[in-house]
Amino acid sequence: MNKIQTTLENLGFSPNEIKVYLALNDHGSSKAGKIAKVSKIDRSSCYNSIKHLIEKGLVSYVSIGKIKWFQATGPKKLLDYIKEQQKDVEEILPELHARHKMSKISGQVRMFKGTKGVRTILQDILRTKKENLMFGNENQLEEKMPTYQKQFVRQLKENKMTVREIVREDRATKTSNPLQTRYVPKSVISPVVTNIYDEKIALIIWTDEPEGIIIENPAAAKAYRSYFEFMWEHAKKK
């Protein structure tokens, strides 16, 4: 799957919607039959996908006689679609925050699975806009989720967030800030990346299907932060 397909999938497009949308971008104004043929899907699935894309504002049509000719709107319309989604979410955030606060319990632990779960954890880190203390990083995010990794680093910079990390001496990295990185011996290897931020600890376990845990507990976060600072003081500088 190429980058365009992956990005559209991450935006919530179904496989058939992606095929139809790309077919219309490639072939221009077309009848439903041609779109179905080019997309290699049946007519019923094609019509459903066209309907959903029209609802998203990404496909339009004109009627010539009794025949409808469909075409993709300009690619920049994708940005409008994302902004509209963001606006809808912003409208319901106050009520969601209120509900979340009412149901929240002390020492909350949440578990996540797969790359989408990892994204959820990292977005939670970004939302705090607080310093992130990290150790155990072995470039797993760069290797397994390269597209999102670039987005994550960009958002860190946009939010002016500091990341201090402790890594192995032989770990190559393109994104570490030398002034905010310290090193431990090569023998210290771990598939688990620990993030300490705000009053939370996030553990990302990079197995074949990654898993993650967020522990939201002020006392635990304070203990982990103290442990990190001890390692930081005893780790080597570049």
C-alpha positions in Angstrom: 0.0 0.0 0.0 1.4 3.4 -1.0 1.5 6.6 1.0 -1.7 8.0 -0.5 -3.7 4.9 0.2 -2.3 4.6 3.8 -3.1 8.3 4.5 -6.6 8.0 3.2 -7.1 4.8 5.2 -5.9 6.6 8.3 -8.5 9.3 7.6 -11.2 6.7 7.8 -11.8 5.9 4.1 -12.9 2.3 3.4 -10.9 0.3 0.8 -13.6 0.7 -1.8 -13.8 4.5 -1.2 -10.1 4.7 -1.7 -10.3 2.8 -5.0 -13.1 4.9 -6.3 -11.6 8.2 -5.2 -8.3 7.4 -6.8 -9.9 6.1 -10.0 -11.8 9.4 -10.4 -8.6 11.4 -9.8 -6.8 9.2 -12.4 -9.5 9.1 -15.1 -11.5 12.3 -14.6 -15.2 12.6 -15.2 -16.6 9.1 -15.6 -19.8 7.0 -15.5 -20.4 4.6 -12.6 -19.9 1.6 -14.8 -16.4 2.7 -15.9 -15.5 3.6 -12.3 -16.6 0.1 -11.1 -14.5 -1.5 -13.9 -11.4 0.6 -13.3 -11.7 0.1 -9.5 -12.3 -3.6 -9.9 -15.3 -3.7 -7.6 -19.0 -4.5 -8.3 -21.5 -1.8 -9.2 -23.4 -2.0 -5.9 -20.2 -1.4 -3.9 -19.1 1.3 -6.4 -22.4 3.2 -6.0 -22.2 3.0 -2.2 -18.7 4.3 -2.2 -19.6 7.2 -4.6 -22.5 8.0 -2.3 -20.2 8.2 0.8 -17.7 10.3 -1.1 -20.4 12.7 -2.2 -21.5 13.1 1.4 -17.8 13.8 2.3 -17.8 16.5 -0.3 -15.0 14.8 -2.3 -17.0 13.8 -5.3 -19.6 15.7 -7.4 -21.7 14.9 -10.5 -23.5 16.3 -13.4 -26.5 14.8 -15.1 -26.4 14.7 -18.9 -29.7 13.3 -20.0 -30.4 10.4 -17.8 -26.8 9.6 -17.1 -24.7 10.8 -14.2 -21.1 11.7 -14.7 -19.0 11.7 -11.5 -15.8 13.5 -10.8 -13.5 14.0 -7.9 -13.4 17.5 -6.4 -10.0 19.2 -6.1 -7.5 17.4 -3.8 -7.4 20.4 -1.5 -11.0 19.6 -0.6 -9.4 16.8 1.6 -8.1 19.6 3.9 -11.6 21.1 4.1 -13.0 17.6 4.9 -10.5 17.3 7.8 -11.2 20.8 9.1 -14.9 20.0 9.1 -14.3 16.9 11.1 -12.1 18.9 13.5 -14.9 21.5 13.9 -17.5 18.8 14.7 -15.2 17.3 17.3 -14.5 20.7 18.9 -18.2 21.3 19.3 -18.7 18.2 21.3 -15.5 18.4 23.3 -16.9 20.4 26.3 -19.6 17.7 27.0 -17.1 14.9 26.5 -14.6 16.5 28.9 -17.4 16.9 31.5 -18.4 13.2 31.1 -14.8 12.1 31.2 -14.1 14.1 34.3 -17.2 12.7 36.1 -16.2 9.0 35.4 -12.5 9.4 36.0 -11.0 7.4 38.8 -7.6 7.8 40.5 -4.9 5.5 39.3 -6.5 4.9 36.0 -4.8 2.3 33.7 -5.7 2.1 30.0 -4.4 -0.5 27.5 -3.9 -0.2 23.8 -3.1 -2.6 21.0 -1.7 -2.2 17.5 -0.2 0.8 15.6 -3.5 2.7 16.1 -3.1 2.2 19.8 0.5 3.6 19.7 -0.8 6.6 17.8 -3.4 7.2 20.6 -0.7 7.1 23.2 1.6 9.5 21.4 -1.3 11.9 20.7 -2.0 11.9 24.4 1.6 12.9 25.0 1.2 15.7 22.5 -2.0 17.0 24.1 -0.3 17.7 27.4 2.3 20.0 25.8 4.5 19.1 28.8 8.1 17.8 28.8 8.4 14.1 27.9 11.1 12.0 29.6 11.9 8.8 27.6 14.1 5.8 27.9 14.2 2.5 26.0 13.9 4.1 22.6 15.4 1.9 19.9 14.1 3.7 16.8 11.0 1.4 16.8 8.7 4.2 15.8 10.9 5.3 12.9 11.1 1.7 11.6 7.5 0.6 12.0 5.5 3.8 11.6 7.8 6.1 9.5 5.1 8.3 8.2 3.5 9.0 11.6 6.9 9.4 13.2 7.6 12.4 11.0 4.2 13.8 11.9 4.8 13.2 15.6 8.2 15.0 15.5 6.7 17.9 13.6 3.9 18.3 16.2 6.5 18.2 19.1 8.2 21.1 17.5 5.0 23.0 16.8 4.0 22.5 20.5 7.5 23.6 21.6 7.7 20.4 23.7 11.0 19.3 25.2 12.0 15.6 25.0 14.8 14.3 27.2 15.8 10.8 26.4 18.3 8.1 27.6 19.4 5.8 24.8 22.1 3.1 24.1 25.5 4.3 23.0 25.3 2.7 19.6 21.8 3.7 18.7 21.7 5.8 15.5 18.9 8.4 15.3 17.9 11.2 13.0 15.7 13.0 15.4 17.4 13.1 18.8 18.5 16.4 20.1 22.2 15.9 21.3 21.7 18.5 24.1 18.7 16.6 25.4 20.1 13.0 25.0 22.3 10.9 27.3 23.7 7.5 26.9 23.9 4.1 28.7 26.0 1.1 27.7 25.3 -0.9 24.6 24.3 -3.9 26.6 21.1 -2.1 27.9 18.5 -3.3 25.4 14.8 -3.2 25.8 11.8 -3.6 23.5 9.8 -1.4 25.9 9.8 2.4 25.5 8.9 4.3 28.7 7.5 7.9 28.5 6.9 10.0 31.6 4.8 13.1 31.1 2.4 15.3 33.1 1.1 12.9 35.8 1.2 9.8 33.5 3.5 7.0 32.4 3.2 5.4 29.0 4.8 2.1 28.2 5.0 1.0 24.5 5.9 -2.6 24.0 7.3 -3.1 20.5 6.5 -6.7 19.8 5.2 -7.9 16.3 1.9 -6.3 17.2 2.7 -3.4 19.5 0.9 -2.9 22.8 0.8 0.0 25.1 -0.3 1.1 28.6 -1.0 4.5 30.0 -0.9 4.7 33.8 -2.4 7.9 35.1 -1.3 8.2 38.7 0.5 11.2 40.2 2.4 9.1 42.8 3.6 6.6 40.2 4.6 9.3 37.8 6.6 11.1 40.5 8.4 7.9 41.3 9.2 7.2 37.7 10.3 10.8 37.2 12.7 10.5 40.2 14.1 7.2 38.7 14.6 8.9 35.3 16.4 11.9 36.9 18.8 9.5 38.7 19.6 7.7 35.5 20.0 11.1 33.7 22.6 12.3 36.2 24.6 9.1 35.8 24.2 8.6 32.1 26.9 9.8 29.7 26.8 12.9 27.6 27.6 12.9 23.9 
